[in-house]
Amino acid sequence: MHSLSRMLIPPRCVLIAFLFGLTLILSCSAPVQRLTGPARNYEDAKDMFKRGRFDRALEFTDGLATATPPTEFTARAQVLRVVIYAGQLASYKELAETYAKGAAETKNLPFKAAYERLRHDDLQSGAAAALGLAETAHQLVAGSMPKELTLEVPFPSAEGPIEVKEFSRVKSGGWLEPDQQDAAAIDCLNKAIDDALAGALSGDRSKARTALATGSTKIEGLDFALFLGNQLVEGAALFDRKHSRDSQKLKTLCNEADEVAQAALALLKDNPSKDKEKEVKKLQERIKTTLKNV
C-alpha cells in the first residue's frame, strides 16, 4: 500500500519537496562574510587590474601603499603599483616617440600639429607615471629592500599585442583617426603592462602568466630591486634635454634609483652573486650616464 502511494505522488510534488528542503539547508548554512577594509580594497584592485582598468587599481591601492602602520597588504600594494606605473611609463614613452616620428615624417601640416600635440600629452602622462613610480619606490625601499616580495594579482584578461600594428603607419607619416588613436593607446598600454609583469618576474610573458596562474607568486627582493632601479632610470630619461627638460625631477628619479641600487648591494652582502653584482654596477652606470643629460 505504501509503495502504491509513493507511485501515485506526482513528479512535480516530489520536485517541490526537494527544492523546499534544499532551501531550508541553504538558509541554515553559515553566511559568506564579505571582505572589508584593506582586504576588500586589495581585492577590488586585483579585479580592476584583471579587467585592464589600471587607473582604478591605482586608486584602490593608494591608501594601502601609504598605510601607517603598514598592513599585510601594504607591500603587496606597493609591488603592484610599481608594475602598473612601469607599464604606464613604457606605454606613454612609446606613444610619444611614435608620434614624434610621425610629426617628423608627415608632409601634412594639420597631421604634424596633431601628432605634436599627442606627443606633448603623452610626455606629460609619462612624466606623471614616472613620478608615481619614484614615490612608490621610496615607500617600498624605505632604507632597505625586503628579501622577498609578493606579487599577488591575476594576469590581465586582455593580453596586449607584441607590436602595435597602427604605429607603423604613424611612423611613416600616415594618419590615424581619433578612434584608431584610442585603440592604439589601449593596445600599447596592455602590451606595456604585460611586459612589466614579465620584467618584474625576470622572464617573458609566458613565464609571468604561468607564475600568476594561481593569482600570486614570490619575487626575490634583489631581482625586484634591479627591475625597479632600471625602470626609474627609464622614467628619469623623460625629464632630460630631449624630452621635458626638468633637471630637478631627473635628479629626483636618479636619486631614487641610486637608493634602490644601494639596497640591492645590501642584499648581496647576505647572499653574494657575481652576476647580480655586475647587474647592480651596470644600473649604477646607467644612473651616472642619465645624470649627464641634465
C-alpha positions in Angstrom: 0.0 0.0 0.0 2.8 2.4 0.9 4.6 1.5 -2.3 1.5 2.2 -4.3 1.1 5.6 -2.5 4.6 6.6 -3.5 4.0 5.7 -7.1 0.9 7.9 -7.2 2.7 11.0 -5.9 3.1 13.4 -8.9 6.7 14.1 -10.0 6.0 17.8 -9.7 5.2 17.4 -6.0 8.5 15.5 -5.5 10.4 18.3 -7.2 8.7 20.9 -5.0 9.5 19.0 -1.8 13.1 18.6 -2.9 13.5 22.3 -3.6 11.9 23.2 -0.3 14.3 21.0 1.5 17.2 22.5 -0.3 16.1 26.0 0.6 16.0 25.0 4.2 19.5 23.6 4.1 20.9 26.7 2.3 19.1 29.1 4.8 20.7 27.3 7.7 24.2 27.5 6.1 26.7 30.0 7.6 26.6 33.3 5.7 29.5 34.2 3.4 31.4 37.0 5.1 32.1 39.9 2.8 35.7 41.3 2.8 36.1 44.7 4.4 38.8 47.3 4.9 42.3 46.7 3.4 41.4 43.2 2.3 38.4 44.5 0.3 40.4 47.3 -1.3 43.1 45.0 -2.4 40.6 42.5 -3.8 39.0 45.4 -5.8 42.4 46.4 -7.0 43.1 42.9 -8.3 39.7 42.8 -10.1 40.4 46.2 -11.8 43.8 45.0 -12.8 42.5 41.9 -14.4 39.9 43.9 -16.3 42.6 46.3 -17.6 41.4 49.3 -15.6 44.8 50.1 -14.3 44.0 53.7 -13.1 41.2 52.2 -10.9 43.7 49.6 -9.5 46.0 52.5 -8.5 43.1 54.2 -6.8 42.2 51.2 -4.7 45.9 50.7 -3.7 46.7 54.3 -2.9 45.7 54.1 0.8 47.1 50.6 1.2 50.6 51.7 -0.1 50.8 54.5 2.4 49.2 52.9 5.4 50.8 53.7 8.8 51.4 51.3 10.5 51.6 49.0 7.4 49.0 46.3 6.9 49.6 42.9 5.5 48.6 44.4 2.1 50.9 47.4 2.1 54.0 45.8 0.5 51.7 43.9 -1.9 50.1 47.1 -3.0 53.4 48.8 -3.5 54.7 45.9 -5.7 51.5 46.1 -7.8 51.8 49.9 -8.1 55.4 49.5 -9.3 54.2 47.2 -12.1 51.4 49.5 -13.1 53.5 52.6 -13.1 56.3 50.9 -15.0 53.7 49.7 -17.6 52.2 53.2 -17.9 55.6 54.8 -18.2 56.7 52.5 -21.0 53.4 52.9 -22.8 53.4 56.7 -22.8 57.1 56.8 -23.8 56.4 54.6 -26.8 53.4 56.6 -27.8 55.4 59.9 -27.5 58.3 58.5 -29.6 55.9 57.2 -32.2 54.0 60.5 -32.6 57.3 62.4 -32.7 58.4 60.2 -35.6 55.0 60.7 -37.3 55.3 64.5 -36.9 58.7 64.5 -38.4 57.7 62.3 -41.4 54.4 63.6 -42.4 54.1 66.3 -45.1 50.6 67.3 -44.0 50.7 70.3 -41.7 47.5 69.5 -39.8 48.7 66.0 -39.2 52.0 67.3 -38.0 50.3 69.7 -35.5 48.0 66.9 -34.2 50.9 64.5 -33.7 53.0 67.1 -31.9 50.0 67.7 -29.5 49.7 64.0 -28.9 53.4 63.7 -28.2 53.2 66.5 -25.7 50.2 65.0 -23.9 51.9 61.5 -23.8 55.1 63.0 -22.4 53.0 64.7 -19.7 51.3 61.5 -18.8 54.5 59.6 -18.9 56.1 62.1 -16.5 53.2 61.6 -14.1 53.7 57.8 -14.2 57.5 58.3 -13.6 56.9 60.4 -10.5 54.3 57.9 -9.2 57.0 55.2 -9.7 59.5 57.2 -7.8 57.1 57.8 -4.9 56.3 54.1 -4.7 59.9 53.1 -4.8 60.6 55.5 -1.9 57.8 53.8 0.1 58.9 50.3 -0.7 62.6 50.6 -0.1 62.5 53.0 2.9 66.1 52.3 3.7 66.2 48.6 2.8 64.7 46.3 0.3 62.8 43.2 1.6 64.5 39.9 0.9 61.3 38.6 -0.6 58.2 40.2 -2.0 54.8 39.0 -3.2 53.1 39.9 -6.5 49.5 39.0 -5.9 47.4 39.8 -9.0 45.8 37.8 -11.8 47.2 38.2 -15.3 45.1 40.7 -17.3 42.2 39.2 -19.3 43.1 41.2 -22.4 46.6 40.3 -23.5 48.5 43.1 -25.3 50.0 42.6 -28.7 53.7 42.0 -29.3 53.7 45.1 -31.5 51.0 47.8 -32.1 50.2 47.5 -35.8 49.0 51.1 -36.2 52.3 52.5 -35.2 54.0 51.6 -38.5 51.5 53.8 -40.3 52.2 56.7 -37.9 56.0 56.4 -38.2 55.8 56.6 -42.0 53.8 59.9 -41.7 50.3 58.3 -42.2 47.2 59.4 -40.3 45.3 57.7 -37.6 41.7 58.7 -36.9 40.9 59.6 -33.3 39.2 56.2 -32.7 42.2 54.5 -34.1 44.5 56.6 -31.8 42.4 55.5 -28.8 42.6 51.8 -29.8 46.3 52.0 -30.4 46.8 53.6 -27.0 44.9 50.8 -25.3 46.9 48.1 -27.1 50.1 49.9 -26.2 49.2 50.1 -22.5 48.1 46.4 -22.4 51.4 45.5 -24.2 53.4 47.5 -21.7 51.7 46.1 -18.6 52.3 42.5 -19.9 55.9 43.4 -20.4 56.2 45.0 -17.0 54.9 41.8 -15.4 57.4 39.8 -17.4 60.2 42.2 -16.3 59.2 42.1 -12.6 59.3 38.3 -12.7 62.7 38.2 -14.6 61.2 36.4 -17.6 58.8 36.6 -20.6 55.1 36.9 -20.8 54.7 33.1 -20.8 56.6 32.8 -17.6 54.7 35.6 -16.0 51.3 34.1 -17.0 52.4 30.7 -15.5 53.7 32.2 -12.3 50.5 34.1 -11.8 48.2 31.2 -12.7 47.3 30.8 -9.0 47.0 34.6 -8.6 50.1 35.1 -6.5 53.9 34.5 -6.7 57.0 35.3 -4.8 59.8 37.5 -6.1 63.4 37.7 -4.8 63.9 41.2 -3.4 67.2 41.6 -5.3 65.6 40.8 -8.6 62.8 43.2 -8.0 65.3 45.9 -7.0 67.1 45.5 -10.3 63.8 45.8 -12.2 62.7 48.8 -10.2 66.0 50.6 -10.4 66.1 50.3 -14.2 62.5 51.4 -14.5 63.4 54.5 -12.5 66.2 55.3 -14.9 63.8 54.9 -17.8 61.5 57.4 -16.1 64.3 59.8 -15.4 65.0 60.0 -19.1 61.6 61.6 -19.7 63.0 64.7 -18.0 66.2 65.1 -19.9 67.1 67.7 -22.6 65.4 65.8 -25.4 62.0 65.5 -23.5 60.5 67.5 -20.7 63.7 69.4 -19.7 63.2 69.3 -16.0 66.6 68.7 -14.3 65.3 68.6 -10.8 62.8 65.8 -11.5 65.5 63.9 -13.4 67.8 64.1 -10.4 65.0 63.0 -8.1 64.4 59.8 -10.1 68.1 59.1 -10.4 68.5 59.6 -6.6 65.7 57.1 -6.0 67.3 54.7 -8.5 70.6 55.0 -6.6 68.8 54.3 -3.3 67.4 51.1 -4.8 70.8 50.2 -6.1 72.3 50.6 -2.6 69.5 48.4 -1.2 70.4 45.8 -3.8 74.0 45.9 -2.8 73.0 45.4 0.9 71.1 42.3 -0.1 74.1 41.0 -1.9 76.2 41.1 1.3 74.0 38.4 2.7 73.8 36.4 -0.5 76.7 37.2 -2.8 76.4 36.7 -6.5 79.0 37.9 -9.0 76.4 38.1 -11.8 73.9 40.1 -9.8 76.7 42.4 -8.6 77.5 43.1 -12.2 73.9 43.9 -12.9 73.8 46.4 -10.0 77.0 48.0 -11.2 75.5 48.3 -14.7 72.5 50.0 -13.1 74.7 52.5 -11.3 76.5 53.3 -14.6 73.1 53.9 -16.2 72.3 56.3 -13.4 75.5 58.3 -13.9 75.0 58.5 -17.7 71.5 59.7 -17.3 72.6 62.4 -14.9 74.9 63.8 -17.6 71.8 64.6 -19.7 70.5 67.2 -17.3 
